[in-house]
């Protein structure tokens, strides 16, 4: 019996060490993906979806990697002409749920006034929308600037090089995620951010600082601890999606060298995209 326990413990230690060996330790946002027998490498880049212009940068290394790629894969195909129609069809909560039923009357009134003052739009048009939809307009207030998008910049570069833009998941697939997260939790997060904007701004400032020094390990840790993001929903928002993406990434790489761009929080950790790709036999090294 003791021998069996000892062997199990030894195997557990081996598996644990092997798992940690796959976790990226280097500070980098751009990574090269290669595998024996693969003619050309593909690339993986960690984005931050919205950022102030003063913190935005497209490096020569990134542009060079993009120029050597045959297509660009974002989390979803933002070049899809049917995207807006799909968004309109899938943005509302199920079973006729309305925002007013998810928060108190005083919270609703405060939120409504905030959106009128800061965004220029009241909550009426968002009444039946999944609460996370409110996050987009809210980011302008959190950032205190007119933000830029890495995804939009990458799309512009891809179009100039006549590269096809594809998605790792369909829009309705992504929107369905927010039916898995309780609507009340989503609404609570919005209220929390509005109630304590200085704290939200500080957290986002720390996030941007880590992003600029390309510390994906600490960025992942901060994202996991955030009060305004994954709290209790990491499995749905990060881990499940990472696992789902791996066979899709593999298939795209087999077809042509691909430049993948996903949120930087998806890169780090034992269940991050880099560790999962390494677990499938890919060599994933930083491009500095």
C-alpha positions as CSV (number, residue, x, y, z in Angstrom):
1,X,0.0,0.0,0.0
2,X,2.8,2.4,1.0
3,X,4.6,1.5,-2.3
4,X,1.5,2.4,-4.3
5,X,1.1,5.7,-2.5
6,X,4.9,6.5,-3.1
7,X,4.6,5.7,-6.8
8,X,1.4,7.8,-7.1
9,X,3.2,10.7,-5.4
10,X,6.2,10.4,-7.7
11,X,4.0,10.4,-10.8
12,X,2.0,13.3,-9.5
13,X,5.2,15.3,-9.0
14,X,6.4,14.4,-12.5
15,X,3.1,15.5,-14.0
16,X,3.0,18.7,-12.0
17,X,6.6,19.6,-13.0
18,X,5.8,18.8,-16.6
19,X,2.7,21.0,-16.5
20,X,4.7,23.9,-15.0
21,X,7.4,23.5,-17.6
22,X,4.9,24.4,-20.3
23,X,3.9,27.7,-18.6
24,X,5.6,30.7,-20.2
25,X,8.1,32.4,-17.9
26,X,9.4,35.0,-20.4
27,X,8.0,38.5,-20.7
28,X,6.7,38.7,-24.3
29,X,3.5,39.5,-26.1
30,X,4.6,38.1,-29.5
31,X,5.4,34.4,-29.8
32,X,6.5,32.1,-32.7
33,X,4.7,28.8,-33.1
34,X,6.5,26.0,-34.9
35,X,6.5,22.2,-35.1
36,X,8.7,19.6,-36.9
37,X,7.6,19.2,-40.5
38,X,6.0,22.6,-40.5
39,X,7.4,24.7,-43.4
40,X,6.8,28.1,-42.0
41,X,6.1,29.3,-38.4
42,X,2.9,30.9,-37.2
43,X,2.6,33.7,-34.6
44,X,0.6,34.4,-31.5
45,X,0.1,37.9,-30.2
46,X,-1.5,39.0,-26.9
47,X,-3.7,42.1,-27.3
48,X,-5.4,44.4,-24.9
49,X,-8.8,45.1,-26.4
50,X,-9.0,48.8,-25.6
51,X,-6.1,51.1,-24.6
52,X,-5.3,54.9,-24.6
53,X,-3.4,56.1,-27.7
54,X,-0.4,57.1,-25.6
55,X,0.1,53.5,-24.5
56,X,-0.6,52.0,-27.9
57,X,2.3,50.5,-30.0
58,X,2.8,48.3,-33.0
59,X,6.4,47.0,-33.0
60,X,8.5,46.3,-36.0
61,X,8.7,42.6,-34.9
62,X,4.9,42.4,-34.9
63,X,4.6,44.0,-38.4
64,X,7.3,41.7,-39.7
65,X,5.6,38.6,-38.3
66,X,2.3,39.7,-39.8
67,X,3.9,40.2,-43.2
68,X,5.2,36.6,-43.1
69,X,1.7,35.2,-42.4
70,X,-0.9,34.0,-44.7
71,X,-4.0,35.0,-42.7
72,X,-4.9,36.8,-39.4
73,X,-7.1,35.0,-36.8
74,X,-8.8,37.1,-34.1
75,X,-11.0,35.8,-31.3
76,X,-13.8,36.4,-33.8
77,X,-14.0,37.4,-37.4
78,X,-14.5,41.2,-37.0
79,X,-14.5,41.6,-40.8
80,X,-17.7,39.5,-41.2
81,X,-20.4,41.7,-42.9
82,X,-23.1,39.8,-41.0
83,X,-21.5,40.6,-37.6
84,X,-23.8,43.5,-36.7
85,X,-26.9,41.5,-37.6
86,X,-25.7,38.6,-35.5
87,X,-24.9,40.9,-32.6
88,X,-28.4,42.4,-32.7
89,X,-30.0,38.9,-32.7
90,X,-28.0,37.6,-29.8
91,X,-27.4,40.6,-27.5
92,X,-30.6,40.3,-25.5
93,X,-31.1,38.3,-22.3
94,X,-33.2,35.1,-22.5
95,X,-36.8,34.8,-21.3
96,X,-37.5,38.5,-21.5
97,X,-35.3,39.4,-18.5
98,X,-34.8,43.2,-18.1
99,X,-32.0,45.1,-16.4
100,X,-34.4,46.7,-13.9
101,X,-35.1,43.3,-12.4
102,X,-31.4,42.6,-11.7
103,X,-30.5,45.6,-9.6
104,X,-32.2,47.8,-7.0
105,X,-34.2,50.9,-8.0
106,X,-31.6,53.2,-6.6
107,X,-28.8,51.4,-8.4
108,X,-30.7,51.6,-11.6
109,X,-31.4,55.3,-11.3
110,X,-27.7,56.0,-10.5
111,X,-26.5,53.9,-13.4
112,X,-29.0,55.5,-15.7
113,X,-27.8,59.0,-14.7
114,X,-24.2,58.0,-15.0
115,X,-24.7,56.7,-18.6
116,X,-26.6,59.9,-19.5
117,X,-23.8,62.1,-18.1
118,X,-20.7,60.2,-19.2
119,X,-21.8,58.3,-22.3
120,X,-24.6,60.5,-23.5
121,X,-27.1,57.6,-23.7
122,X,-29.6,56.4,-21.0
123,X,-30.2,52.8,-20.1
124,X,-33.5,52.5,-22.1
125,X,-31.8,51.1,-25.2
126,X,-29.9,48.6,-23.1
127,X,-32.9,47.5,-21.0
128,X,-33.1,43.9,-22.4
129,X,-29.4,43.6,-23.4
130,X,-27.1,41.2,-21.6
131,X,-25.5,43.5,-19.0
132,X,-21.9,42.9,-20.3
133,X,-23.0,45.0,-23.4
134,X,-22.9,48.0,-21.1
135,X,-19.1,47.5,-20.5
136,X,-18.2,48.9,-23.9
137,X,-19.5,52.4,-23.4
138,X,-18.3,52.3,-19.8
139,X,-14.7,51.8,-20.8
140,X,-14.5,55.3,-22.2
141,X,-15.2,56.6,-18.7
142,X,-12.7,54.2,-17.0
143,X,-9.9,55.1,-19.5
144,X,-10.7,58.8,-19.6
145,X,-9.6,58.9,-23.2
146,X,-10.8,57.9,-26.7
147,X,-9.4,54.3,-26.7
148,X,-7.7,52.5,-29.6
149,X,-8.1,48.9,-30.4
150,X,-5.3,46.5,-31.3
151,X,-7.8,44.3,-33.2
152,X,-8.9,47.2,-35.4
153,X,-5.2,48.2,-36.1
154,X,-4.3,44.6,-37.0
155,X,-7.3,44.4,-39.3
156,X,-6.2,47.5,-41.1
157,X,-2.7,46.1,-41.6
158,X,-4.1,42.7,-42.7
159,X,-6.3,44.5,-45.3
160,X,-3.3,46.5,-46.7
161,X,-1.5,43.2,-47.2
162,X,-4.6,41.5,-48.6
163,X,-4.6,38.9,-45.8
164,X,-7.8,37.0,-45.0
165,X,-9.3,37.7,-41.5
166,X,-10.8,34.7,-39.7
167,X,-12.2,34.0,-36.2
168,X,-11.4,31.4,-33.6
169,X,-15.0,31.4,-32.6
170,X,-18.3,32.6,-34.1
171,X,-19.9,35.7,-32.6
172,X,-23.1,33.9,-31.5
173,X,-20.7,31.3,-29.8
174,X,-19.0,34.2,-27.9
175,X,-22.3,35.9,-27.1
176,X,-23.7,32.6,-25.7
177,X,-20.9,32.7,-23.0
178,X,-22.8,35.6,-21.4
179,X,-25.9,33.4,-21.0
180,X,-23.7,31.0,-18.9
181,X,-22.7,33.8,-16.5
182,X,-25.6,34.9,-14.3
183,X,-27.1,38.1,-15.5
184,X,-27.2,39.4,-11.9
185,X,-23.4,38.9,-11.6
186,X,-22.9,40.8,-14.8
187,X,-25.1,43.7,-13.6
188,X,-23.4,43.7,-10.2
189,X,-20.0,44.1,-11.9
190,X,-21.2,47.2,-13.9
191,X,-22.7,48.7,-10.7
192,X,-19.5,48.0,-8.8
193,X,-17.3,49.8,-11.5
194,X,-19.6,52.9,-11.6
195,X,-19.7,53.1,-7.8
196,X,-15.9,53.0,-7.5
197,X,-14.4,54.4,-10.7
198,X,-11.1,55.5,-9.1
199,X,-10.5,51.9,-8.0
200,X,-11.4,50.5,-11.5
201,X,-9.1,53.1,-13.1
202,X,-6.2,52.1,-10.8
203,X,-6.7,48.4,-11.6
204,X,-6.8,49.1,-15.3
205,X,-3.7,51.3,-15.0
206,X,-1.8,48.5,-13.3
207,X,-3.0,46.1,-16.1
208,X,-1.7,48.5,-18.8
209,X,1.6,48.9,-17.0
210,X,2.1,45.1,-17.0
211,X,1.0,44.9,-20.6
212,X,3.6,47.5,-21.7
213,X,6.4,45.6,-20.1
214,X,4.9,42.4,-21.6
215,X,4.6,40.6,-18.3
216,X,2.0,38.1,-19.3
217,X,2.4,36.0,-16.1
218,X,1.5,38.9,-13.8
219,X,-1.1,40.2,-16.2
220,X,-2.8,36.8,-16.0
221,X,-2.6,36.8,-12.2
222,X,-4.1,40.3,-12.0
223,X,-6.9,39.3,-14.4
224,X,-7.7,36.3,-12.2
225,X,-7.9,38.5,-9.1
226,X,-9.9,41.3,-10.7
227,X,-13.1,42.4,-9.1
228,X,-14.4,43.6,-12.5
229,X,-13.9,40.6,-14.7
230,X,-13.5,36.9,-14.1
231,X,-14.6,36.6,-10.5
232,X,-15.9,33.0,-10.3
233,X,-16.1,32.7,-14.1
234,X,-12.6,31.9,-15.2
235,X,-13.6,28.5,-16.4
236,X,-16.2,29.9,-18.7
237,X,-14.3,33.1,-19.8
238,X,-10.8,31.8,-20.2
239,X,-10.1,28.1,-19.6
240,X,-12.9,26.5,-21.6
241,X,-12.3,28.8,-24.5
242,X,-8.5,28.2,-24.5
243,X,-9.1,24.5,-24.7
244,X,-11.6,24.9,-27.5
245,X,-9.3,27.1,-29.5
246,X,-6.3,24.6,-29.6
247,X,-7.6,22.2,-32.2
248,X,-8.9,25.2,-34.2
249,X,-5.4,26.8,-34.0
250,X,-3.8,23.5,-35.0
251,X,-6.1,23.2,-38.1
252,X,-5.4,26.8,-39.2
253,X,-1.7,26.3,-38.8
254,X,-1.8,23.2,-41.0
255,X,-3.6,25.1,-43.7
256,X,-1.3,28.2,-43.8
257,X,1.0,30.3,-41.5
258,X,-1.3,32.3,-39.3
259,X,-1.0,35.3,-37.2
260,X,-3.2,34.8,-34.1
261,X,-4.2,37.7,-31.9
262,X,-6.2,37.1,-28.7
263,X,-6.5,38.8,-25.4
264,X,-3.2,38.7,-23.5
265,X,-4.9,37.1,-20.4
266,X,-5.4,34.0,-22.6
267,X,-1.6,33.5,-22.9
268,X,-0.4,32.9,-19.4
269,X,-1.0,30.2,-16.8
270,X,-1.1,26.4,-16.8
271,X,-4.3,26.5,-18.9
272,X,-3.2,29.3,-21.1
273,X,-2.9,29.0,-24.9
274,X,0.9,28.8,-24.8
275,X,1.0,26.0,-22.3
276,X,-1.7,24.1,-24.1
277,X,0.1,24.4,-27.5
278,X,3.3,23.2,-25.9
279,X,1.4,20.3,-24.5
280,X,0.4,19.4,-28.0
281,X,4.1,19.3,-29.1
282,X,4.4,22.8,-30.6
283,X,7.5,24.8,-29.9
284,X,6.3,28.3,-28.7
285,X,9.1,30.8,-28.2
286,X,9.1,34.5,-27.5
287,X,9.8,37.0,-30.3
288,X,11.6,39.9,-28.7
